[in-house]
Every structure is written in structure tokens, then in C-alpha cells.
Amino acid sequence: MMKPVLICGQCKTKFPLDFPIWKCNCGGMLDISMELTDKNQWKTSKLPGLWRYLPLIPLPDNECIVTLGEGLTPITHFSDKNYDILIKQEQLFPTGSYKDRGAAVMVSAIKALGIDSVVEDSSGNAGCAIAAYCARAKVECSIYVPSSTSPAKLMQIASYGARIVKVDGTREDTARAAWEAAQTAYYASHSWNPFFFQGTKTFAYEIWEQTEGNVPDVIILPVGNGTLFLGAYFGFWELLSMGLIQKIPRLVGVQASRCAPLFHWDEHMVSEEIIKGPTIAEGIAIVKPVRGKQILEAVHETNGLIITVEEEEIVGALQIAVNHGFFVEPTGIVGLAGALRYFREYGQSETVLTAFTGHGLKSPEKIQSLLDHGLVL
């Protein structure tokens, strides 16, 4: 069986896993290619959390695992007379968001490669996750963030000992600043680095096991850079390749209507349709997702779609969540807002799963503002 390799999506050049690069020499984005063809390849380890899937997580060295006990988040039934939804509680990770999935695997690879310093850009949650796992691995990291980043997230990043670089301007300005720094450093990017997606794919593995193979018909997830969305696609595709499922669930991506580049896709220009103003879901307000084409290919291949939600729908979903006892940040509630819209537009004959992707303690000032204005009771 062919060993897993890094492969460029542009020129198709292959590199060994222990080659310390985060992009191809041609500038193309890298993925990890694995040969999975039958059920006998499904194996699990005795390790806890997502590391249960270590036999299917390619790393340069399996002895260099960096873990905080992440993974195996619960799935909760969420219903009333108007909807019946499964919620995977990804806000219950060590740093408060699903980004721990990708950070755990990526930083494990970084440690295995012998890299001792990295840079990353983030609107908050990825920076928190990568800073935490770098602290665990004793790897220095610099996190580039927009100057408007939530104080709670900045405090969390700083507490792990990471160097914070605040960038004035847009999220895209922050990404450019980190990109420039990454020309002389290893880029621990949750969007570019292929090892990150080897962590987020375990989202699909867990769903398959937790539903005893009866995976939902539809998976609805918030999409900014698409790290959970693509991870879910990769994981379900691998389950399909091994013959463990008959088809990949329909993948539905949700964007805030005020910043919806995938809904109004044009990879070369930013139109007024894409940016209509600031959104309460700032964590997915990514104007030019670097893996945009890949996300839309996953949508097409699963007969999925991209939908948008208005600000009042996000706040309404947050209201429903807190009324049920769930404390989720505004970005983290977008999947539920999207699921409610999906039910309104497409009916309720399918099994639907979404996720709470970030804890409410990530954005206390934003939720307090909603409380002060009587929008969340």
C-alpha cells in the first residue's frame, strides 16, 4: 500500500510527509493523499479522544503526539415542534472550539518535524488553539490577529505565552502580514497547512461511530475558511472509500449574508454583494477563502449547497440555544441558524446534524452587548 504523501493540488508534485514545507514550490496548496480502499483498513488505537483514530491520521512520527485530551464531543438531540436537529458540541474542546482538532494534529506534525518556531494568522479561535498546543509542545509561536479581535480571545492567546501581533485593517490584511512573516518561518496555518485537516476530518469519524454507521442525511456547518467543512468532507470521503458508508452526507455551508463570498463566488474580485457590512459572526467573515474552490467542489460532489443567514437569524438561533441551556458564541451558532433556515426552505424529511463550533466565553463582550440591548434574554 502506498504511504501517505503530501501532494500539490496545482502541479501534482508529491513530497514525503517529513518534508518540512507548508506549500508547494509552485505556490500551490498541499493536501495529504492516502490510499484507503477497503474496510480492513479501518483501525483504531487505545489512545483517548480523537487519537483513537491515530492509525488513520498520517504523521511524520507517531511518537510525537501533542494532546490536551481533545475529541469525542457529544451529540445532543435538539428539537421542538418546528425542528429536530442533532448538535455536535464542538465548543467543548480544551480551548473552547473545534479548532483544537486541527491544532492537535498539526502541532504534532510540527513537533515531529523538529520545528521550534511558527507563525499563524487568526480571527481568534485558531490562534487560541495553536497557541495552546504550541505551549504544550514547547514550540514558540507568533499569532497575527486583527486589532478588533475579541479581548477574551486575545487574553487566552497571551496566557499561553504566544507572541501576539495586532494588525490594523481587515482579516485579509492580517493574513497578508502573516504570509509575509511565513516566508522565513513555518506557517502553522489552519487554512494552508494540510495536517490541520487531518485533525478536523475526525469530526466525520466520530459522527460515524456515534451514530453506529447511520450517518445523518445532511451536515450543516458554518463556513469561513472551511476548515471544519472540508475536514468533514475528507473524513466522510475516506469512510466511503473504505466501504463503511454508502454515500457522503449532503454538505451545506452557511455564511453570514453580510460576508458571503462562497454564496457569490468569484475568486478574482470582491463585489458589493460579498461584503455588506460587519457581521456578529466575525469568525467566518473571510472575504477570499484560500480553499474556496475546494470547498465548492465538496459542495458539488455531495449535492450540497451554500446558504446565507441574516444577522437577526443568528441572534434568533443564539436565543434558542441559551433557552435550551447552551452557551455558544455568535459565530459558533451560525450552523444552527443555517439548519433552521434549511428546515424552513427544504422541509423536515431528512436527518440533519450541525455543530456548535465555539464556546460563549469566547465572546462575552458581544453577548453582553446583546443582553444590554434586550436581544438575548
N, C-alpha and C positions, 0 to 999 in steps of 0.2 A: 504494500500500500504506500502511496506517495506521502512523504512527510509534508506537514503544513508549511506553506511558504508565504512570504509577502509578495503581492502581485500588484502591479500598477494598472489602474483602471483605464489609463490613457494609452500607454505604449505596450502594455502587457509584459514588461520585463519582470522577472522573478528574482527575489532575493531570499536568502536564508533568514529564519526568524531571529537569529542572533546578530544580524547586521544592524548596527545602531543608526537607523535612518527613520524619519517620520514622513518623508515624501520621496517620490522617485526623482532621479537625476533630471528627468524631463520636466519636472514640476507637477506631475500627475499625483493624484491621491492614491494611497495604498489601501488594500484590503488583505485579509488573510484567507488563503484558499485551502480548504480541507477536502479530502476525498471521503465522503460518507455515502455508503450505498446500501447498507443492509442493517437489520435490527440487531444483529450480533455486535455491532459497534457501539450500541448504547450501553455505557458502563457508568457506574457511579462509584465514588470513593466513600470512605468512612469519615471524611472531614465534615465539619459543620457548615451550615449556611450554603451560600452559592458554591463554595468549594467542593460540595458534594459532586459537582459536575467537572471536577478537575480533569478526568480522562478526555473530556471534550473541549477543554479550554487550552489552546496552544500557547505555550510559553517557551522562552529560550531555555529556562531551567525550572523544573517543577519543585525544586527545593527552596526557591526564593519567594515563597508566598508571603504577602503582606496583608494582614487581615485585622479587622476590628469586630469580627463576628457578624458580618453583613449577610443578608439574604433570607430566603424563605419567609417573605412578608405574607401576612394572612389575606385571604379573600373573604370579603364580607358581603352578605346579601343585603341589598338596599332597595326598598320598594314602598310604594303606596298604590292607591287606586289608578294612578296615571302611568306608572312605570315600574319596571322590575329589572334591576341592574346589578351586576356583580362588580364590586370595587376591590381592586388590589391595593393594599395600603402601603404604597411606596414611600410615604412620608415617615415611616417607622424605622428608617435606617439610622446608623450611628450618628451621621451628621445632619439628618433630617430631610434627605431627598434621595431619589433613585440614583443620583449621580455616583453614589458610593459603589454601585455595581461596576461601573466602568473604571472608576478610580482604583478600586482594589486590584483589578486585573492589570491595568496599565502600569500602575506603580510597581506591581510585582515584576512586570517585564522590565521596567526601568532599573530596578534593583538587580535583576539577573544580568542585565547588560553592563552593569558596573558604572552607570551614570550617576554622578553625585550632585548635579545641579540642573534644574529645569525651569522653563517659563510656561505660563498659561494665561489665557485671557478668559474672562467670565463676567456675566452679569450678577454672579453671586454664588449660586449653589454648586456649580462645578468647581469654582475656586475654593469653596469651603471643603469639598470632598477631597480634592487633590492636595490641598494644604494639610489636611488631616492625615492622609495616607503617606504623604512625604515625611511628615513628622514621625510617623510610626516606622518608616523605613530609613530615617536619618538621611534624607535627601533634601538639599536646600532647594527652595522654590521661590520664584517671584510671580505674584499674581497680578495681572493687569486688569483693572476694573474701571467702569465708567465712574466719574466723580459723583453721579447720582445714585450709586449703589446703596441699598438698604443699610443703615447703620448696624443693624443686628448681624447682617452677613459680614460686614467689614470687621466687626468685633470678633466674630467667630474665626475668620481667616487669620486675623492678627494673633489670636490666642494660641494658634498652632505654631507660631513663630515664623510664619511666612512673611516675605517682604511684599508689601502692598504698593503698587504703582497706580495712582489715580490718573485717569486720562480725561481731560475736558472734551466734551463733544458727544458724538453718538456711540452706540455699541460697535458700529463699524470702525470708528476711529480707534477704539480700544483694540479691536482685532488687528488693525494695521500696525499699531505700536508694538503689540506682542509679536507679530510676524517679523518685524524688523529686528527685534531682540533675538528671535529664534534663528536668525541667520548665523549666529555664533553660539547658539545654545540648543539643547534638545527641547523640542516643542512638545510638552505634555498636553496636547490639545484634545479636548473632548470631541472635537469635530474632525480634525485631521488624523489623529493617531489611531491606527487600526486596532490596537489592543483594547482600546476603550469599548469598542463594540463587541468584543469577545466577552466583556462583562455584562453589558446590557442585554445580550442575547439570552442570558439565563432567566430573564423575565418570562420568556416563552417556555423554557424548560420547566420552570416552576408551575406555570399555569397547566401544562400538560400533565404533570404529576398530581397537582392538587385537584384537578377535575377528573382524575383517573382515566385520562385519554379522551374524555368528552369535551374537547376544547370549544369555547364559545364560537358562535357563527360570526360575530363581529367584535373587533377590538377597536376601541375609540380612544385616541391619545392626543394630548396637546403636542403641537409641532412648532419648534423654533428652528434649531439646527438639526433636529430629527434624531438625536442620539438614542432615545428610547424606542422611537418608531422604527428606525432601521434595525436596532438591536432585536426588536420583536420579530421583524421580518426575517432576519438572518436565522434566529433561533427556530422559528416555525419552518423555514425552508429546510433546515438541517433535519428536523423531525420528519418532514415529508420525504427527504432524500433517504432516510433510514427506514421508511415504510411504517413509521409509528403513527402517522395521521394520514388521512385520505386527501385532505386539501388544507391549504393555509386559510385561516380566517380572513374575512374581509377586513382590510385595514383602512380605518377612517382617521384622517388627520384633522385636528381642529386648530384654527388660528383665530386670533382676535381680529375683528373686522377692521380695526384701526391700523393693523400692520399685517397684511395677508399676502406676502409675495408668492406663496405656493398656490394660492387660490387664483391670483392674477399673474401666472408665471411668465416672466420674461427675464432670461438670465443676463441680458445686456444692459437693461435700463431700469430705472426706478420711476414708476409713474405715480401720479397723484392718487390712483386707485389703491396702490400698495400702502402708502402712508397717509392716514387721515388724522393723525394726531397721537398724543401719548395714550398708552393703554395701562390699565391697572395690572394687566398680565405682562409686566415688563420682561419677565424671564424668557418669553417666547417672541419678543419683538425684534426679530432678526430680519433685516431688510434683504440681505443676499445670502441665504443658506449655502455654504460651500458644497454641500452634498445635495443640493436641490434636485438635480436631475435624477440622482439615485433614489431619492425619496419618491419622486413622481413615478419612477419605474416600478417601485414596490407597490404603489397605489394601483397602477395599471395592471400589474400581474396578479393582483388579488381581487380585481373588480371592485376596488375601493374608491374612495373619493376624498377630496379636501373640502371641509365646510368651515364657515366662519360663525362666530358668535359676537353679539353686541356687548357693550360694557354692562348694560343692565342685566343681560343673561348671566354674565359671570358673577355679578353681585347676587343675583337671584339664586344661583347654584350654591354660592357661599352661604346664603341664608338657610337653604335647605340642609346643607352639611352641618352647620352649627346646631340647627334644631334637632338633628339626629345625634349630636354629641361628638362630631368630628371637627377638629381644629386644623384647617388647611389654609395655606397661603393663597392669594388670588390666582397666581399663575398655576398653582397646583390643583385648582378646582376647575380649570378650563375643560378637562376631559369630561367631567360630569355635566358641565354646561353644554358641551357638544353632544353628549348622549341624550340629554333631554330634548335638544333640537332634533336629533336623529329620530327619536320616537315620534315627535310631532309630524315630521315630514315623511317618514317611511314606515310607520306602524310599529307594532309590538310583537310580531310573529317570530322574531329571532332572539337567540340568546346573546346578550350584549355584556361585554366587560370593559370597564375603563379603570383608571388608576388615579389615586390622589398622589401627586408627584412631589409635593413639598409641604413641610410642616408649617402651621400657622405662626410658630415662634420665629420663623424666618423673616416675617414682615409685620411685626407688632405695631409699628407706627402707622402702616397703611390700614390695618384692620381697626386700630383705634380711631383713625380718621373716619372710617365708615360708621363706626359706632357713634361718634360725635355728631354725625350728620343723620343719624337715625336710619341708616341703610341696612345695618345688620343689627338685629335686636337680641 
